Amino acid sequence: MKNLIEISKIVTKKKVRKIEIFDDHSLKHKNSKFNEFYEALMANKFKNDRDASAFLYGCSPTDDKYRQLKSRFRKRLLNTLFFLDVNLPSTSNYDRAYYSSNKDWTLVKILLSNNARHTAAALARQILTTALKFKFADVIVNCSRILRKYCSEEADEKSYEEYDQYSKQFQNVLDAEIRSEELYQRVIMNYYKPQSKNFNLNEKIDTYCEALVGLSEIYESPIVIYNMYLVWSFRYEMLHDYESMLEVTNKAEQYIEENPRYYRDEMLATFQLKKMSAYLHLQDYKNGKTNAEKCLQSFPAGSEHWYDFMEYYLLLALHTENYVNAIAIFTEAVNHSKFKKIDSQIKEKWKIYDVYINYIIESQSEYYPILKTQKKRNFRLSRFLNDPILYPKDQRIFTVLMVIAQILFFLEKRSYNAVTERVDRLKTYANRQLKKEEYFRAIQFIRLLQQLVKAEFDPTQLSNTDKYYQRLKEKPFFFRGLISELEVIPYDKLWDMIIKKTTDMKN
């Protein structure tokens, strides 16, 4: 009762008239500008403030009424974060507990700032019990400090020593976690750079790996252990040692299985995606398929992780010429009800996959008769071939991939003038707009296409192709999720397909 009295006094003095949040009740008022703003955002109708202000008020982004709405809307969104439903079945116990502990920790700070120290201490004890169970070192240290201070004021020496011990013990753990995060961040900061610019990381990553092993042997922290497995998997990925990468990810999954208390959705998804990446680069469809069928059960269908995973699964099927399976994977992904709501860039990638799958059905049926039984999607070839195709600068590789797809279809039609025109366009890209380090493989493939044009599409007349083809072989396909590295069909395999096809058409 003492705690309830303390809280009631604070609320009586400082309560607000109304808590503005987005909940099911408030979202039923369809005529509200807030709801109109919210639903339009969820439908991906806005790219910037100009789009939003024009949609909502038909004004510019600097107009006071739009700026006021945006400010209040932002505040309402932030308020709603305190009332998220973390009891959804898809939320892990670890994530649920961490969210609740931090939300309650905010309440402790509010209580202390209003001199409700007894209630603050009581709540801190509850939080500490949960934090100790899940080993939330940061939360444990915070609560222990508050409780240690409270015990000193209450002259409770026995409890003081207990909280002092927690504070010191988990401060060391927290320091180790911060160090492990630093090492992981140093890897991530350089990981996506072109390989030729990664000398610094290549030299230091072994040291990072050993340091993380050392930390994991001293401190039993799930954060330290997760970071250790992540950095080791990045190390082997950079070395293109995919067998060792699989060993690391399998150990990480084993740790998760043996420690269900520390299970985290994000971590499991990361390691499972790394496994799919390893199978993709190893061209191991059999084991990749087994892994995919198991792992896809971990993600809610239509979620961001689910689409990431489906993309790797699709690429694995395409790269290993399991085309019927690729069509099935693609169909399942794009027919999902949530496909329309995914990020626009991800959606564009799936449009590209659509074009290539239609090309495969069109061109490979004579080599894979089973493809003749596959229904073609609603794909307008003539419309695609007449499309000027121009993506924004940061998605330039999409333009390249789509122009290549046009070339493939025109080769099928023996429309060689159209092929020549598009190869010239790609040549301009290769010479002026594609950075050699970032788009090395794409450039080599474009050079091969140039030689095909020079040979007047007669494979027997090809010359000067060996060096470009050899470069593709010497620097194999390497995909880390960057769109600049995307190859729907690996360029060396695609070249082999073109040569086989053009040879057959000549005979």
C-alpha positions in Angstrom: 0.0 0.0 0.0 2.9 2.3 0.8 4.1 2.0 -2.9 0.6 2.7 -4.3 0.3 5.8 -2.2 3.7 7.1 -3.5 2.7 6.5 -7.1 -0.7 8.0 -6.7 0.7 11.2 -5.4 3.0 11.6 -8.4 0.2 10.8 -10.9 -2.2 13.3 -9.1 0.3 16.1 -9.3 1.5 15.5 -12.9 -1.0 13.5 -14.8 -1.9 14.4 -18.4 -5.4 14.9 -19.7 -5.0 12.3 -22.4 -2.4 9.8 -23.5 -2.0 10.1 -27.2 -1.0 6.7 -28.7 -1.9 4.6 -31.7 -4.0 1.6 -30.6 -6.8 -0.4 -32.2 -9.5 2.0 -30.8 -7.8 5.2 -32.1 -7.1 3.7 -35.5 -10.9 3.1 -36.0 -11.4 6.8 -36.5 -10.7 6.8 -40.3 -11.4 10.6 -40.7 -8.4 11.5 -38.5 -5.4 13.1 -40.2 -3.2 11.1 -37.8 -4.7 7.8 -39.0 -4.6 9.0 -42.7 -0.9 9.7 -42.1 -0.3 6.4 -40.4 -2.1 4.2 -43.0 -0.3 6.0 -45.9 3.1 5.4 -44.2 2.2 1.7 -43.8 1.2 1.5 -47.4 4.6 2.9 -48.5 3.0 5.9 -50.2 5.7 8.4 -49.2 9.3 8.7 -50.1 9.8 12.1 -48.5 8.2 15.0 -46.8 7.1 16.5 -50.1 5.1 13.4 -50.9 3.5 13.4 -47.4 2.6 17.1 -47.3 1.1 17.0 -50.8 -1.0 13.9 -50.0 -2.3 15.2 -46.6 -2.8 18.9 -47.2 -1.8 19.7 -50.8 0.9 22.0 -49.5 4.7 22.2 -49.3 6.7 20.5 -46.5 7.5 23.9 -44.9 3.8 24.7 -44.3 3.0 25.2 -40.6 0.0 22.8 -40.6 2.0 19.9 -42.0 5.0 20.6 -39.7 2.7 20.7 -36.7 1.0 17.5 -37.7 4.3 15.7 -38.3 5.6 16.9 -34.9 2.5 15.6 -33.0 2.4 12.5 -35.1 6.0 11.7 -34.2 5.2 12.3 -30.5 2.2 9.9 -30.7 4.3 7.2 -32.3 7.0 7.5 -29.6 4.4 7.3 -26.9 3.0 4.1 -28.5 6.4 2.4 -28.1 5.8 2.2 -24.3 2.7 0.1 -25.0 3.9 -2.4 -27.5 2.5 -5.9 -27.3 5.6 -8.0 -26.5 3.5 -11.1 -25.7 3.0 -12.0 -29.3 3.9 -15.7 -30.0 6.6 -14.7 -32.4 8.5 -12.7 -29.7 11.2 -14.7 -27.8 11.3 -14.8 -24.0 14.7 -13.1 -24.1 13.5 -10.2 -26.3 10.3 -9.9 -24.3 12.2 -9.8 -21.0 14.7 -7.3 -22.2 12.0 -4.9 -23.5 10.0 -5.2 -20.3 13.1 -4.8 -18.1 14.1 -1.6 -19.9 10.6 -0.2 -19.9 10.4 -0.8 -16.1 13.8 0.7 -15.7 12.5 3.9 -17.2 9.8 3.8 -14.5 12.4 3.4 -11.8 14.2 6.6 -13.0 10.9 8.5 -13.1 10.0 7.3 -9.6 13.4 8.4 -8.3 13.2 11.8 -10.0 9.9 12.3 -8.0 11.4 11.1 -4.7 9.4 7.8 -4.7 12.5 5.9 -3.6 10.7 3.0 -1.8 8.6 2.2 -4.8 11.7 2.6 -7.1 13.7 0.1 -5.0 10.8 -2.4 -5.0 10.5 -2.2 -8.8 14.3 -2.4 -9.2 14.4 -5.7 -7.2 11.8 -7.2 -9.5 13.8 -6.1 -12.6 17.0 -7.5 -11.1 15.4 -10.9 -10.6 14.5 -11.1 -14.3 17.9 -9.6 -15.4 19.8 -12.2 -13.4 17.8 -15.0 -15.1 18.7 -13.7 -18.6 22.1 -12.3 -17.7 21.3 -8.7 -18.8 24.6 -7.3 -17.6 23.7 -3.6 -18.3 20.3 -3.9 -16.5 21.9 -5.8 -13.6 24.5 -3.1 -13.1 21.9 -0.3 -13.2 19.6 -2.0 -10.7 22.4 -3.0 -8.4 23.6 0.6 -8.2 20.2 1.9 -7.3 19.6 -0.9 -4.7 23.0 -0.5 -3.2 22.3 3.2 -2.7 18.9 2.5 -1.2 20.4 -0.1 1.2 23.0 2.3 2.4 20.3 4.8 3.2 18.3 2.1 5.0 21.4 0.9 6.8 20.8 -2.6 5.4 24.4 -3.8 5.4 23.7 -7.4 4.4 21.7 -6.5 1.3 24.2 -3.7 0.5 27.0 -6.3 0.2 24.8 -8.5 -2.0 24.1 -5.7 -4.5 27.7 -4.5 -4.3 28.8 -7.9 -5.4 26.4 -8.0 -8.3 27.5 -4.5 -9.3 31.2 -5.5 -9.4 30.7 -8.9 -11.0 28.5 -7.8 -13.8 30.4 -4.6 -14.4 33.2 -6.9 -15.5 30.8 -8.8 -17.7 29.4 -5.6 -19.1 32.9 -4.4 -20.0 33.5 -7.7 -21.8 30.3 -7.3 -23.7 31.2 -3.7 -24.7 34.6 -5.0 -25.9 33.0 -7.8 -27.9 30.5 -5.3 -29.5 33.5 -3.1 -30.4 35.3 -5.9 -32.1 32.1 -7.0 -34.0 31.5 -3.4 -35.0 35.0 -3.0 -36.3 34.4 -5.9 -38.6 31.0 -4.7 -39.8 32.4 -1.3 -40.5 34.8 -2.7 -43.0 33.1 -5.9 -44.1 31.1 -4.4 -46.9 34.0 -2.6 -48.5 35.4 -4.0 -51.8 37.7 -6.8 -51.0 40.7 -5.0 -52.4 40.2 -2.3 -49.8 39.9 -4.7 -46.9 43.6 -5.0 -46.1 43.2 -3.5 -42.7 40.4 -5.9 -41.7 42.2 -8.9 -43.2 45.2 -8.2 -41.1 43.3 -7.6 -37.9 40.3 -10.0 -38.0 42.4 -13.0 -36.7 43.3 -10.9 -33.7 39.7 -10.0 -33.2 38.6 -13.6 -33.4 41.2 -14.7 -30.8 40.3 -11.9 -28.5 36.6 -12.9 -28.6 37.4 -16.5 -27.9 39.4 -15.3 -24.8 36.5 -13.2 -23.6 34.0 -16.1 -24.1 36.2 -18.4 -22.0 36.2 -16.0 -19.1 32.7 -14.5 -19.2 29.5 -16.6 -19.6 27.7 -13.9 -21.5 25.3 -14.7 -24.4 26.2 -11.3 -26.0 30.0 -12.2 -26.0 29.3 -15.7 -27.3 27.0 -14.4 -30.1 29.6 -11.8 -31.2 32.3 -14.4 -31.1 30.4 -16.7 -33.5 29.4 -13.8 -35.8 33.0 -12.5 -36.2 34.3 -16.0 -36.8 31.7 -16.6 -39.5 32.6 -13.3 -41.1 36.3 -14.3 -41.1 35.7 -17.6 -42.9 33.3 -15.8 -45.3 36.0 -13.3 -46.3 38.4 -16.2 -46.8 35.8 -18.0 -48.9 36.2 -21.0 -46.6 32.5 -21.9 -46.6 33.0 -25.3 -45.0 34.5 -23.7 -41.9 31.8 -21.1 -42.1 29.2 -23.8 -41.8 31.0 -25.3 -38.8 30.8 -22.0 -37.0 27.2 -21.4 -37.8 26.3 -25.0 -36.7 28.1 -24.4 -33.4 26.2 -21.1 -33.0 22.9 -22.9 -33.6 23.9 -25.6 -31.2 24.5 -23.0 -28.5 21.1 -21.5 -29.1 19.5 -24.9 -28.9 21.3 -25.7 -25.6 20.6 -22.3 -24.1 16.9 -21.6 -25.0 16.8 -19.0 -22.3 19.1 -16.8 -24.4 17.3 -17.5 -27.7 17.0 -14.3 -29.8 15.1 -14.2 -33.1 17.6 -11.8 -34.7 20.6 -14.0 -33.9 19.0 -17.2 -35.1 18.0 -15.5 -38.3 21.5 -14.1 -38.8 23.2 -17.5 -38.4 20.6 -19.3 -40.5 21.1 -16.8 -43.3 24.9 -17.2 -43.1 24.3 -21.0 -43.5 22.3 -20.4 -46.6 25.0 -18.1 -47.9 27.6 -20.8 -47.4 25.4 -23.4 -49.3 24.9 -20.8 -52.1 28.6 -20.3 -52.6 29.3 -24.0 -52.3 26.5 -24.7 -54.9 25.2 -27.3 -52.5 21.5 -27.5 -53.4 20.8 -30.7 -51.5 21.9 -29.6 -48.1 20.8 -26.0 -48.8 17.3 -27.2 -49.5 17.2 -29.3 -46.3 18.4 -26.3 -44.3 15.9 -24.0 -46.0 12.9 -26.2 -45.3 13.9 -26.4 -41.7 14.8 -22.8 -41.2 11.8 -21.2 -43.0 9.7 -22.6 -40.1 11.6 -20.2 -37.8 10.3 -17.0 -39.5 6.7 -15.8 -39.8 5.8 -16.1 -43.5 6.0 -12.7 -45.2 8.3 -11.2 -42.6 11.5 -9.4 -43.6 13.7 -12.3 -42.5 11.4 -14.7 -44.5 12.0 -12.7 -47.7 15.8 -12.5 -47.0 15.9 -16.3 -46.6 13.7 -16.9 -49.7 16.0 -14.8 -51.8 19.0 -16.9 -50.9 17.0 -20.1 -51.4 15.9 -18.8 -54.9 19.4 -17.9 -55.9 20.7 -21.3 -54.8 18.1 -23.0 -56.9 18.9 -20.8 -59.9 22.6 -21.1 -59.6 22.4 -24.9 -59.4 20.0 -25.2 -62.3 17.1 -26.5 -60.1 14.8 -24.3 -62.2 11.5 -26.0 -61.3 12.2 -25.5 -57.6 13.3 -21.9 -58.3 9.9 -21.3 -60.0 8.1 -22.7 -56.9 10.1 -20.6 -54.5 9.6 -17.5 -56.5 5.8 -18.1 -56.8 5.4 -18.7 -53.1 7.3 -15.5 -52.3 5.5 -13.1 -54.7 2.0 -14.6 -54.1 2.2 -14.0 -50.4 -0.2 -11.3 -49.2 2.6 -9.2 -47.6 4.6 -9.0 -50.8 2.9 -5.7 -51.7 4.1 -4.2 -48.5 7.8 -5.0 -48.6 10.5 -2.4 -49.2 10.5 -1.0 -52.7 14.1 -2.0 -53.4 13.5 -5.6 -52.3 10.4 -5.6 -54.5 12.5 -4.5 -57.5 14.8 -7.4 -57.0 12.0 -9.8 -57.2 10.8 -8.1 -60.4 14.2 -8.9 -61.8 14.0 -12.5 -60.7 10.6 -12.6 -62.5 12.2 -11.5 -65.8 15.0 -14.1 -65.5 12.6 -16.9 -64.6 10.5 -16.1 -67.6 13.7 -16.2 -69.7 14.7 -19.6 -68.3 11.2 -21.0 -69.2 11.5 -19.5 -72.6 15.1 -20.6 -73.4 15.9 -23.7 -71.5 12.8 -25.8 -72.1 14.6 -27.8 -74.9 17.3 -28.8 -72.4 15.0 -29.2 -69.4 11.7 -30.6 -70.9 10.0 -30.4 -67.5 10.0 -26.6 -67.9 7.4 -26.9 -70.7 4.9 -27.9 -68.0 5.4 -24.7 -66.0 2.9 -22.0 -66.4 4.3 -18.7 -67.5 3.5 -15.8 -65.2 1.7 -12.7 -66.4 4.8 -11.4 -68.2 4.5 -9.0 -71.2 7.6 -9.6 -73.2 7.1 -7.0 -75.8 6.5 -4.4 -73.1 9.7 -5.4 -71.3 11.8 -5.3 -74.5 10.6 -1.8 -75.2 11.2 -0.6 -71.7 14.1 2.0 -71.7 15.0 0.7 -68.2 16.7 3.3 -66.0 17.0 2.9 -62.2 18.4 5.4 -59.8 22.2 5.8 -59.4 22.3 3.7 -56.2 20.5 0.8 -58.0 22.6 1.0 -61.2 23.2 -2.8 -61.1 19.5 -3.3 -61.6 19.7 -1.4 -64.9 22.6 -3.6 -65.9 20.8 -6.9 -65.0 17.6 -5.9 -66.8 19.5 -4.8 -69.9 21.3 -8.1 -69.9 17.9 -9.8 -69.7 16.7 -7.8 -72.7 19.8 -9.0 -74.6 19.0 -12.6 -73.6 15.5 -12.4 -75.0 16.7 -10.6 -78.2 19.3 -13.4 -78.8 16.4 -15.9 -78.6 14.6 -13.8 -81.2 17.8 -13.4 -83.3 17.2 -9.7 -83.2 20.9 -8.9 -83.4 20.6 -5.2 -84.1 18.7 -4.8 -80.8 21.4 -6.9 -79.0 24.1 -4.7 -80.4 22.4 -1.5 -79.4 22.0 -2.8 -75.8 25.6 -4.1 -75.6 26.8 -0.7 -76.6 24.8 0.8 -73.7 26.4 -1.7 -71.3 29.8 -0.8 -72.8 29.2 2.8 -71.9 28.3 1.8 -68.3 31.4 -0.4 -68.0 33.6 2.4 -69.3 32.2 5.3 -67.4 29.8 4.4 -64.6 30.7 1.0 -63.1 33.5 1.1 -60.6 36.1 -1.6 -61.4 36.5 -2.8 -57.9 32.7 -2.9 -57.1 31.5 -4.3 -60.4 34.5 -6.3 -61.6 32.5 -9.4 -62.6 29.8 -7.4 -64.3 32.4 -5.5 -66.4 34.1 -8.8 -67.5 30.8 -10.2 -68.6 30.0 -7.0 -70.6 33.5 -7.4 -72.3 32.5 -10.9 -73.3 29.2 -9.6 -74.8 31.2 -7.0 -76.8 33.3 -9.9 -78.3 30.2 -11.7 -79.2 29.0 -8.7 -81.1 32.3 -8.3 -82.9 32.1 -12.0 -83.9 28.7 -11.3 -85.4 27.1 -13.7 -82.9 29.0 -16.7 -84.3 30.8 -18.6 -81.5 33.3 -20.1 -83.9 34.5 -16.6 -84.7 35.0 -15.5 -81.1 38.4 -14.2 -80.1 40.0 -12.4 -77.1 37.4 -14.0 -74.8 39.7 -16.2 -72.7 41.1 -13.4 -70.6 37.7 -12.1 -69.6 36.3 -15.5 -68.9 39.4 -16.5 -66.9 39.0 -13.3 -64.8 35.4 -14.5 -64.0 36.8 -17.8 -62.9 39.6 -16.3 -60.9 37.3 -14.0 -59.0 34.2 -16.2 -58.4 30.7 -15.1 -57.5 30.7 -13.5 -54.0 27.4 -12.3 -52.5 27.1 -10.6 -49.1 23.6 -9.2 -49.7 24.8 -6.1 -51.5 22.9 -5.3 -54.6 26.2 -4.5 -56.4 27.1 -8.2 -56.0 23.8 -9.6 -57.2 24.0 -12.1 -60.0 20.7 -13.8 -60.8 22.7 -16.4 -62.8 26.5 -16.3 -62.2 28.1 -14.4 -65.1 30.4 -17.3 -66.1 27.4 -19.7 -66.2 25.3 -17.2 -68.1 28.1 -16.9 -70.7 28.2 -20.7 -71.1 24.4 -20.6 -71.6 24.7 -17.9 -74.3 27.5 -19.8 -76.1 25.5 -23.1 -76.1 22.4 -21.4 -77.2 24.0 -19.4 -80.0 25.9 -22.5 -81.2 22.7 -24.5 -81.3 21.0 -21.8 -83.3 23.8 -21.6 -85.8 23.6 -25.4 -86.4 
